[in-house]
Amino acid sequence: TMSNLKVPNLEDYGSNWVTYKERVINLLTHEGLERHLYGTAPKPEELREVDGKWFNKEEPTKSLTRKEIKEHNTKIDIFLQNEASAREVIYQTISQYTFLRIYKEKTFVKLWIKLVSIF
């Protein structure tokens, strides 16, 4: 869960953009999500399945054990949960009008860049 730090709602015309932007950056940093803001949080690569066996790019000829698959899936889950947490900071503090302008971006950093370009 996110901390009790609060981010003000972003005004549709951006009159509080400077304050909003700094508060978002501070909250994401506090929550350990700053790398998602700057696009430096690496997304784990997808595994590849061949004949019921799973492989990764690092060792494309060595099939993974159940434990390795589980560990990999946990890394993906954590990455996706962090992306969702960062998005939620924005989603909870913008209007529907602004939401409809940015929500289709595939990653949080792209969503943030789109938001910054608007304001």
CORPEUR-V112908 format. One record per residue. RES is the residue in one small letter. SS is DSSP state (H for helix, E for strand, L for the rest). PHI is phi in degrees with one decimal (NA if undefined). OMEGA is omega in radians with two decimals (* if undefined). Layout:
# CORPEUR-V112908
res: (RES,RES)
ss: (SS,SS)
phi: (PHI,PHI)
omega: (OMEGA,OMEGA)
This chain:
# CORPEUR-V112908
res: (t,m,s,n,l,k,v,p,n,l,e,d,y,g,s,n,w,v,t,y,k,e,r,v,i,n,l,l,t,h,e,g,l,e,r,h,l,y,g,t,a,p,k,p,e,e,l,r,e,v,d,g,k,w,f,n,k,e,e,p,t,k,s,l,t,r,k,e,i,k,e,h,n,t,k,i,d,i,f,l,q,n,e,a,s,a,r,e,v,i,y,q,t,i,s,q,y,t,f,l,r,i,y,k,e,k,t,f,v,k,l,w,i,k,l,v,s,i,f)
ss: (L,L,L,L,L,L,L,L,L,L,L,L,L,L,L,L,H,H,H,H,H,H,H,H,H,H,H,H,H,H,L,L,L,H,H,H,H,H,L,L,L,L,L,L,L,L,L,E,E,E,L,L,E,E,E,L,L,L,L,L,L,L,L,L,L,H,H,H,H,H,H,H,H,H,H,H,H,H,H,H,H,H,H,H,H,H,H,H,H,H,H,L,L,L,L,H,H,H,H,H,H,H,L,L,L,L,L,H,H,H,H,H,H,H,H,H,H,H,L)
phi: (NA,-76.3,-71.9,-83.7,-63.0,-112.9,-113.7,-67.9,-66.6,-80.7,-70.5,-56.9,-100.3,73.8,-63.0,-113.3,-57.4,-60.1,-63.9,-57.3,-58.5,-65.8,-69.1,-64.0,-59.3,-64.0,-64.4,-63.5,-65.2,-59.0,-86.7,78.2,-111.5,-59.0,-64.7,-71.2,-62.8,-98.8,75.6,-102.7,-82.0,-72.9,-80.5,-58.0,-69.7,-70.3,-80.5,-119.4,-104.8,-136.4,52.2,80.2,-112.0,-111.5,-135.5,-117.7,-71.4,-64.0,-132.8,-67.3,-108.0,-104.3,-70.8,-83.3,-80.0,-57.9,-63.0,-64.4,-64.5,-62.2,-62.0,-64.2,-62.7,-63.3,-61.9,-63.3,-58.9,-63.4,-58.2,-66.1,-64.5,-67.3,-60.0,-65.2,-62.4,-65.2,-59.9,-63.1,-56.1,-73.0,-56.8,-75.3,-123.8,-125.5,-77.9,-62.6,-57.5,-69.4,-54.0,-65.4,-85.9,-125.0,-64.6,-78.8,-63.4,-76.4,-125.0,-63.4,-61.5,-68.9,-61.9,-64.2,-60.5,-63.2,-62.6,-60.8,-67.2,-75.4,-108.9)
omega: (-3.14,-3.13,3.13,3.09,-3.08,3.03,3.13,3.04,3.11,3.09,-3.09,-3.12,2.99,-3.10,3.12,-3.05,-3.08,3.12,-3.13,-3.10,-3.12,3.13,3.09,3.14,-3.14,-3.14,-3.13,3.08,3.12,-3.09,3.13,-3.08,-3.07,-3.13,3.06,3.11,-3.08,3.09,-3.12,3.05,-3.07,3.05,3.09,-3.14,3.11,3.05,3.14,-3.14,3.05,3.11,3.08,3.09,-3.07,-3.08,3.00,-3.07,-3.12,3.14,-3.00,-3.14,-3.12,3.13,-3.09,3.05,3.08,3.13,3.12,3.10,3.13,3.11,3.12,3.13,3.08,3.10,3.11,3.13,-3.14,3.11,-3.10,3.09,3.11,3.07,-3.13,3.12,3.12,3.10,-3.07,3.07,-3.13,-3.06,-3.11,-2.99,3.10,3.11,3.09,3.12,3.13,3.10,-3.10,3.12,-3.01,-2.91,-3.07,3.13,-2.99,-3.13,3.14,-3.11,3.11,3.07,-3.14,3.12,3.10,3.13,3.12,-3.12,3.12,-3.05,*)
